[in-house]
Amino acid sequence: MGGEDHPVGAGDPQRATAGVELDRGGRHGRTLSPRQQGLLREQWTAEEVDLRLTAAMRRACDEVRERAARADRPLRDAAFDLALERLLEAARLRGRPLR
C-alpha cells in the first residue's frame, strides 16, 4: 500500500486500476484499495472505536506475553521480535524480502 503522499500503483497500471483515485485539491491523489474504500464508508461511534482499540491492544499484549514466556525473554525483547517478524513478512508479501 502507498503512504499518504505516495499513491499506490504510481507506475503500475494493474495496481492503479484496483482502487479509486482521490482528488486532494490539485495535489497528488491517493489510490485507495477496495478495503480502504470500505473503511471510509464505515462510521463508528466513540464506544465502538474504544471497544475495537481495546480488543486490538489486548490481542497485541497477549501475543507479546506469550512470546516472552515461550522464549523466556523480557517483554521488550519479545515485542521487538514480533515487530521485526511482521516487517519482514510485509516486505516479503510485497515482493521485496529484506533477507
C-alpha positions as CSV (number, residue, x, y, z in Angstrom):
1,M,0.0,0.0,0.0
2,G,1.2,3.5,-0.6
3,G,1.6,6.1,2.1
4,E,-0.3,9.3,2.5
5,D,1.8,11.1,-0.1
6,H,2.7,8.1,-2.3
7,P,-0.1,6.8,-4.4
8,V,-0.4,3.0,-4.8
9,G,0.2,1.9,-8.3
10,A,2.0,5.1,-9.4
11,G,4.0,3.1,-12.1
12,D,1.9,0.0,-12.1
13,P,-1.3,0.2,-14.3
14,Q,-2.7,-3.1,-12.9
15,R,-2.5,-1.8,-9.3
16,A,-3.6,1.7,-10.2
17,T,-6.9,0.3,-11.6
18,A,-7.6,-1.7,-8.4
19,G,-8.5,1.4,-6.4
20,V,-10.1,4.8,-6.6
21,E,-8.0,8.0,-7.0
22,L,-8.9,10.8,-4.6
23,D,-8.8,14.4,-5.6
24,R,-6.9,16.3,-3.0
25,G,-7.5,19.8,-4.2
26,G,-5.0,19.8,-7.0
27,R,-2.3,18.0,-5.1
28,H,-1.3,14.4,-5.9
29,G,-4.1,12.0,-5.4
30,R,-4.0,8.8,-3.4
31,T,-5.3,5.5,-4.7
32,L,-7.4,3.5,-2.2
33,S,-7.7,-0.2,-2.2
34,P,-11.2,-1.7,-2.2
35,R,-10.7,-2.5,1.5
36,Q,-9.8,1.1,2.3
37,Q,-12.8,2.4,0.4
38,G,-15.0,0.1,2.6
39,L,-13.4,1.6,5.7
40,L,-14.2,5.1,4.5
41,R,-17.9,4.1,4.3
42,E,-17.9,2.7,7.9
43,Q,-18.9,5.1,10.7
44,W,-18.2,4.1,14.2
45,T,-19.4,5.5,17.5
46,A,-16.9,6.6,20.1
47,E,-17.8,3.5,22.0
48,E,-17.2,1.2,19.0
49,V,-13.8,2.8,18.5
50,D,-13.0,2.3,22.2
51,L,-14.1,-1.4,22.0
52,R,-12.1,-2.1,18.9
53,L,-9.0,-0.4,20.2
54,T,-9.2,-2.2,23.5
55,A,-9.6,-5.6,21.7
56,A,-6.6,-4.8,19.5
57,M,-4.4,-3.7,22.4
58,R,-5.4,-6.8,24.4
59,R,-4.5,-9.1,21.5
60,A,-1.2,-7.4,21.0
61,C,-0.3,-7.6,24.7
62,D,-1.3,-11.3,24.8
63,E,0.9,-12.0,21.8
64,V,3.9,-10.3,23.4
65,R,3.3,-12.0,26.8
66,E,3.0,-15.4,25.0
67,R,6.2,-14.8,23.0
68,A,8.1,-13.7,26.1
69,A,7.0,-16.8,28.1
70,R,7.8,-19.2,25.3
71,A,11.2,-17.8,24.5
72,D,12.0,-17.0,28.2
73,R,12.8,-13.4,27.2
74,P,11.8,-9.9,28.6
75,L,8.6,-8.4,27.3
76,R,10.5,-5.7,25.5
77,D,12.6,-8.2,23.5
78,A,9.5,-10.2,22.7
79,A,7.7,-7.1,21.4
80,F,10.8,-6.2,19.3
81,D,11.0,-9.8,17.8
82,L,7.3,-9.7,16.9
83,A,7.7,-6.3,15.2
84,L,10.6,-7.4,13.2
85,E,8.8,-10.6,12.1
86,R,5.9,-8.5,10.9
87,L,8.1,-6.1,9.0
88,L,9.9,-9.0,7.3
89,E,6.6,-10.7,6.4
90,A,5.2,-7.4,5.0
91,A,8.3,-6.9,2.8
92,R,8.1,-10.5,1.6
93,L,4.5,-10.2,0.7
94,R,5.3,-7.0,-1.3
95,G,7.9,-9.0,-3.2
96,R,10.8,-7.1,-1.5
97,P,12.2,-9.6,1.0
98,L,14.8,-8.0,3.3
99,R,16.7,-11.2,3.9
